[in-house]
Amino acid sequence: MAYAAKPSSAKTVAAASACRRTRLVRATSRVIVYKEMQRYLFKVGPIDLAGPLLPGIVDFFEEGAAAGKGVLELIGNDVAAFCDDLVKDTPTYADAVQESISGRPGTDER
């Protein structure tokens, strides 16, 4: 028995196509943001990523996904600024290197 497709209107086809494009853009955005966050966090290096920081990030994205929000709706267009805000109160490897060079925490002097 041959499968007979239901006749569909141009509006239905266009809506389905737009929905597929939206899903593709959201999936692509998630991958790009994930890679950019990974690159940033590995470069800056929060010392205790496995502490409260990582579960907080996961919860944030899970809640956003449950609300039907895209990743860029959640974090904005500036991934680095979002990551800066995430680690602003967290000691980083960059801080540790700066302290070892200067001998004093939070200074640029040698």
C-alpha positions in Angstrom: 0.0 0.0 0.0 1.5 3.3 -1.0 1.7 6.2 1.4 -0.5 9.2 0.3 0.6 12.5 1.7 -2.0 14.8 3.0 -2.5 17.8 0.8 -1.1 20.9 2.6 -1.5 24.5 2.0 1.4 26.8 1.2 0.9 28.4 4.7 1.3 25.1 6.4 4.5 24.3 4.4 5.9 27.7 5.0 5.2 27.5 8.8 6.8 24.0 9.0 9.8 25.3 7.1 10.1 28.4 9.4 9.8 26.1 12.4 12.7 23.9 11.1 14.8 27.0 10.5 14.2 28.3 14.0 15.2 24.9 15.5 18.3 24.8 13.4 19.3 28.4 14.3 18.7 27.7 18.0 20.7 24.4 17.8 23.5 26.2 16.0 23.5 29.1 18.5 23.7 26.6 21.4 26.8 24.9 19.9 28.5 28.2 19.1 27.8 29.6 22.6 28.9 26.4 24.2 32.2 26.4 22.3 32.8 30.1 23.1 32.0 29.6 26.8 34.3 26.6 26.9 37.2 28.6 25.2 36.7 31.5 27.5 36.4 29.5 30.7 39.4 27.4 29.8 41.5 30.5 29.1 40.4 32.5 32.2 40.2 29.3 34.3 37.9 29.5 37.3 39.8 27.5 39.9 36.7 25.8 41.2 34.5 25.3 38.2 33.1 22.1 39.7 32.0 24.0 42.8 28.8 26.1 42.8 29.6 27.6 39.4 29.0 24.7 37.0 25.7 23.5 38.6 24.5 27.1 38.6 25.3 27.4 34.8 23.5 24.1 34.1 20.4 25.1 36.2 20.3 28.5 34.4 20.3 26.9 31.0 17.8 24.2 32.0 15.4 26.8 33.4 15.7 28.8 30.2 15.1 25.8 28.0 12.1 24.9 30.0 10.7 28.4 29.5 11.3 28.0 25.7 14.0 30.6 25.6 16.9 30.4 23.2 20.4 30.7 24.5 21.0 34.2 23.1 17.8 35.3 24.8 19.3 34.1 28.1 22.8 35.4 27.8 22.7 38.2 25.2 25.0 38.6 22.3 28.2 39.0 24.2 29.4 35.6 25.4 32.6 37.0 27.0 30.6 39.6 29.0 28.3 36.8 30.2 31.3 34.7 31.2 32.9 37.6 32.9 29.8 38.1 35.0 29.8 34.4 35.9 33.3 34.4 37.2 33.5 37.9 38.7 33.4 36.6 42.3 35.3 33.4 41.6 39.1 33.0 42.0 40.6 32.3 38.6 43.9 30.9 37.4 44.6 34.3 35.9 44.3 35.8 39.4 46.6 33.1 40.7 49.2 33.9 38.0 48.9 37.6 38.7 49.4 37.1 42.4 52.5 34.9 41.8 54.0 37.5 39.5 53.3 40.5 41.6 53.6 38.9 45.0 50.5 40.7 46.1 46.9 39.8 45.3 45.1 42.0 42.7 48.1 44.2 41.7 49.9 44.7 38.4 53.2 45.8 40.0 56.2 43.5 40.1 
